[in-house]
Structure formats: C-alpha cells, structure tokens
Amino acid sequence: MNGKIALNKTHLQLIAIVAMVIDHMAWAFLDFRTVPAQIMHIAGRLTIPIMCFFIAEGFRKTRALRSYISRVATFAIVSVIPFWVFFHEEYGYRQNILFDHLLSLLILTVLESRSLDRWQKGLLVTLLLIVSLTVGGWPVTPALFTLAFYYGRTFREKAKWFIGINLLTVLVLSILAGLNQVYSFSSLDWTWYDRFYLLGFMLALPVIACYNGEKGKMLTGRYFFYFFYPAHLLLLAFIRYLVSGDVDVHDVYVWFHVICLLLVLIMLVAIFRSGASRMQSAIVMFLVFESFYVVGFIVELLASEVETLYMAGAIEYFGELLMLIAVVLFASECGRIRFPMFLYAAQILAALALVYTIIRSPETGFFYSTIRTSVVNGHIKPEYVHATGYYLSVLYIVVVIAELLVIMINSLARGSMLEKKRVGMILAASMFIWIPYAITLTGITGGYEIPGLGVVGAGVFLSLCFMKYGTLDSVAIASENALEKAGEGVIIIDDRRVVTFTNALAERILGNDSLINTHAEKNASIREILEGDTSEFHCDDRVYEVKVEELKHASLIQGYTIWFLDATEHREQLDEAESMAYHDALTGLYNRRQFEKLVEQEIAEKRPGTLVISDMDNFKAINDTYGHRRGDQVLTDYAEILRRYPEALLYPCRIGGDEFMFYLRGVTEQPLVEEVLSKIKNEFAGRFRDGKVKCTLSMGAVINDNIDEQMDFASMYRAADKKLYTAKENGKNTFVL
C-alpha cells in the first residue's frame, strides 16, 4: 500500500470505468490532436493496466479457471459488434479490449499448465501472440502487462517490468509511425510523437500500489463492468450519431436492431450461466437461433447487392425456422410431453433444405423467383417475389405452431398449476413474435418491419419463464446427490407428486422393488412421510431418520427430496461436529469462544472465581531443536495436566499456540490459588525433561470475588494478561496474582 490511501477492488474498477468513459468520449467527440483530447486520452490510459492487473489477480485466485475464461470469452464476443460500431473507422477488423484480455488469460493458462511440455507452451504462446498482433485491439501490450503483474514477485519488480514494457511500446509505435510517413504501409495518419500519450499508462502504477487486497462491494453486481463495456460503446456511438446533425431513419432502424441483438446476447449469457437442465438447453438454442435471425435482418438492411440479400434471407430463415423448433422443445420440456426425436430431426432437415433453396434461388428461383431492388432515401429497399419454397416455409411454420398448440392445450388440460403458469408465459412469447408484423401493417412504422422487437420480447418471456417457473431436472439432481451422498436413501418426487427417482437403499427401507413413476399418495409410507407422521424407519437392525426437503426454484415448490439418514452415524457426526465447535482440535480443551461463554455464565450467576492465563517459556526453542511433533507433545502434556482437574473446580482452555487459560471455579482465597498454580507449574516442569531446552510456565491470575461488582470476562482477561507480562519480566517460571 502507498501511504494512508487504501483502495479495494471495487474502487479500482470504478476508477478504470471512469477513465475508460473519459477516453472514449474523447474518441467520439474531439479531434485527437487537440489539447483537451490528449489530456482525456492520457487519463484514459488508467483503464488497461488496472484491467491487466485484475486479470493476473483473477488467474492467481480463481478456483474455477474454465468458468473465468468462459466469462471473459462470452463478453468479448458480445462486445464485437458494439466495438465495431463505435471504432470501426479507427480499428477496422481489430477486436475489443476484452478480446485482448482473453488472450492474456489464455497465455497465462498455457504457461502455468502442468500437462504441456516446454515446446508446446512456446508454440501455443507464440500463436496467441500472433493472434494478438494481427487482430488484437492493442497488439501484445496488454498480454505483456498481465505477465508483468503476474510474475513480478514484488510490486517494485512488477512496476519495473511494466515501465519497461510501456517505454518499449511507445518506442516501437513511434518508429513504425515514422516509417509510415515515408513508406505509407498503413492508412492511419499519425506521426511518431502521436503515441507519446501512451506514457499515461504509468499513471496507473500509483493507483494500483494503493490496492489493499480486499474485494469491496460492487452495488451494481459482480459483472457490471462486463455489461457496461459494450453498453457504453453503443450509447456513445448513438449520441455521436444524434449530434452529428445527419440523422437518418434507416440508420436509426439499423441501430435499433443492433441493440436488440445485444439484448439477445445478454439474455443468452444469463441463461447459459444458470443451472444446467434440458429446459436450459432449449432456451439457449432459442436465443442462439434468435441471434442468427436478427443478424440476418441487419445484413439485409445494410445490403447493397442482390447476392447479399439472398445470403441475408438464408441467415434469417435459418434462425427463424430453427428458433421455432427450439420453442417447441422448450414447451415440451415445460409440459413433460416428449415428441419422438425423429420428428425433431425431420423438422431440422426440412428447415436446412428450405435454407438451401434460398441460397440456390438465384439459379433455381425456387424460394424467390426474383429479388428486385429500388433506392428509397438513398438506401436499397428490396422487393421479394415469392415462389414455391416460400409457401413451403409458411406450411412448415404452421405445422410447428400446431405442435406448440398441442403441447399448450395438453398442459392446460392435464398439467399442474406450475405447468399452467409456464404455458401462459410461452403463449405470451409466441404471440409477441408476431406482434411487430401486426404493428407494421398499421403503417405507424412507415413501412419498416421491426422483427427485433418481437424476438427480444419473446426471448424475455421465455427467459422469465425459465428463471421464474423453470423446472428442476430432478433425475439429474438426484443422480448427482446419490453419488455425492452414497450410503443414504434417496427418493425424488416431482411437482405432480410422482416418484421420479429412488436408489436401492430407499427401496429396501420401504420394502418396495420399484417406485419409479408411481404416485406418492398411493404408497402409505411415502404419504406418511410427506404428511409428517413418520420420522424414522427400522431396516437391517439400523435406524434411519427421515428428512424431507422441498425442491424450490424461484420460490416455487417443484418437488420433494426424501432422505433416509443412518441415525447412528448421523448422530456421531453431529456429536463430532459439536465437539469441534467447542474444543481445540489438538488438545481437546475448550476453545476460547466456548471458554468465554462458560466464564460469562459463572459471572452471570454471581459465582466467584479466578481467571489464569499461562504461557510457556522458551517454547519456540523446543520446535526449533526437536521439531513440531515434540512441540505438539508438550502442548498435549500440559492439556493432560489441566484435564486431571474436575470441571467442578477448573475450566481449561487453549487460546492458541503455547498460550492457555483456565478458570478456577469458586476458588478465590489467595493461598489456595497459589497452591493450585504452584502444583500445575511444578508438574509441568517435571513432565518436560529434555536436557537441551528448559521449558517452564509463566502465569498471570486475577481473582474475581466481589459479587456486587464482578468484572466481566474482557476485564478479567486484560488484567490477567498484564500480570502474565509482569511474570515474564520477573524472570519467567513464576506467577503473579
């Protein structure tokens, strides 16, 4: 840390976010070579080093590396379009900073891998650096910063490497800029001194030096930065477009669908990171194909060639047709109606065949007999002349919707209340897909279609259905729990009170061969368990306690888990856990927390006593001379001496290390206290007979015999501790009252 300033992770992240916004505002609204722009860009250099620092810290501390890499990769992909929209004139095909940090994370993963040979590590790191050089937004530099922060042993060493990398970066870019002025190998118009603002990276060092290692609390959520990065790029680009004074309805329309795509991707990330189940797979499929649909529509809006329109149509229909299959799959999982897999396979093949006919339409005219184009307000507007393939696609959509209706009607007629709630959400999602087309027919959109609104609305409803009324995949959960808790009987019951899973022990306890797919109410034993009338069973000369847990998701009961726990083993485990909570693991004496409770109870009941704190003299020399095993033996020997006294007389406690406490209950006469202390001290000295090191006891004691004004534990502890310190000063191997 630096001085009195202490910054936690949240503070540094907020500094990085503010600096990033300042930097991007300069890129959006100011001339790069102006003084205000340069000042803002220099301030913006704080962001990347802080992010690199936390990539290194995250790699060092994470317990779920794959999840960490997956998270960074996901948001790097989500940020591709927002980054291009904001920076495309400056960066072209190069990628966003999250992509650079993903490469840094992968490089660290390769270098720290235990399964790769040295040559394999060298090859993979080289390939990753080549990727960074060719498509990274900041070639190589973030990776080198991250390596400096990770491998630097001290902050001084990290700073030296960081400064060296920063100076080398500026030098290389300045040389390249100078050469470019002569040979013009790059379209970028910058001079050698334009890159000096990159020295602002070093401003981050004193900020990072103030990091106190604490996490802090981000009120907006742990993934705020990941979401904020693409969102603020889109917002700044949109503001830049509005203030340009050249607002075009067509461009706003494109922007609207870009934002819709971003929302779909955000929902996809949220669902993908939820608990795995078949419903999750279906909703992920829906959002993925929904993304294809929106991408195809955006390509159609931006297309200037007829060939591109055919390709855009193929992408749109690929997304739309498979998206509908995903809705059916999602609904079937919600309503527990399983269509044969060959039916899904046939529909997928039919969808792909229709997409193929679109691609081949320029030659065959099967899907579109032709596509005419006209120019409206400076933009290409297509007019599609439909043919046989198009009408087949309409028939395909009708068939899929009919399947969806069958599922929903069945769920409404025979399903549980939970299934009916899901059907309502699915119905709303299905209707929302078509609402934008109805809006377009009214003419209020000026003839523009707005499918992005429909697919985003449908995605929201299906995502809410999954998050709020999502089914727990009981069989999978039961299988996992059965493996993790072998030796316990398990029964899983769904929200219809149908048994979906049992293991062999549960069936043996209940005396049934198979309970799968039977109604719980028809089995007397299970019915009594669920009603709370039975709490234990006897089987094979053992007693099993019964525990019922509700399977909940979003506060809705979606089933029950019945556990049969071996009572004997269970109670032994509870006794052991209770003992560990109250006692020191090495000596078996009370730990400080329990000891304090016992003494406070003595004080509360107005019983006098004496608190004694003891410390071993020269204990460190025992560990250094004979080893820690001999040191532990000395500690347990002393504990054995204290345990010989009955609890009616003495409460023993180990504070930690070689420091112990005990409380003499009802013993307050000074001669008696001195007699006990002398006896304990002398017995300990007699126990330790190793000749090289002399280990004795120093003690401090305080008598609490004033019933009317008794000291509390804290006061007694402070007084006894001071007396122990006095005993140490008096030459050790003594006690002070």
Buried (B, 14 or more C-beta within 10 A) or exposed (E): EBEEEEBBBBBBBBBBBBBBBBBBBBBBBBEBEEEEBBBBBBBBBBBBBBBBBBBBBBBEEEEEBEEBBBBBBBBBBBBBBBBBBBBEEEBEEBBBBBBBBBBBBBBBBBBEEEEBEEEEBEEBBEEBBEBBEEBBBBBBBBBBBBBBBBEBEEBEEBBEBBBEBBBEBBEBBBEBBEEBEEEEEEEEEBEBEBBEBBBBBBBBBEBBBBBEEEEBEBEEEEBBBBBBBBBBBBBBBBEBBEEEEEEBEBBEBBBBBBBBBBBBBBBBBBBBEBEEBBBBBBBBBBBBBBBBBBBBBBBBBBBEEBEBBBBBBBBBBBBBBBBBBBBBBBBBBBBBBEBEEEEBEEBEEBBEEBBBBBBBBBEBBBBBBEBEBEEEEEBBBBEBEEBEBBEBBEEBEEEBBEBBEBBBEBBBEEBBEBBBBBBBBBBBBBBBBEBBEEBBEEEEBEEBBBBBBBBBBBBBBBBBBBBBBBBBBBBBBBBEBBEEEEEBBBBBBBBBBBBBBBBEBBBBBBEBEEBEEBBBEEBEBBBEBBEEEBEEBEBEEEBBBBBBEEBEBEEBEBBBBBBBBBBEEBEEEEEEEEEEEBBBEEBBBBBBEBBBEBBEEBBEEEEBBBBBBBBBBBBBBBBEEBEEEBBBBBBBBBBBBBBEBEEEEBBBBBBEEBBBBBBBBBBBEEEEBEEBBEEBBEBBBEBBEEEEBBBBBBBBBBBBEEEEEBBEBEEBBEBBBBBBBBBBEEEBBBBBB
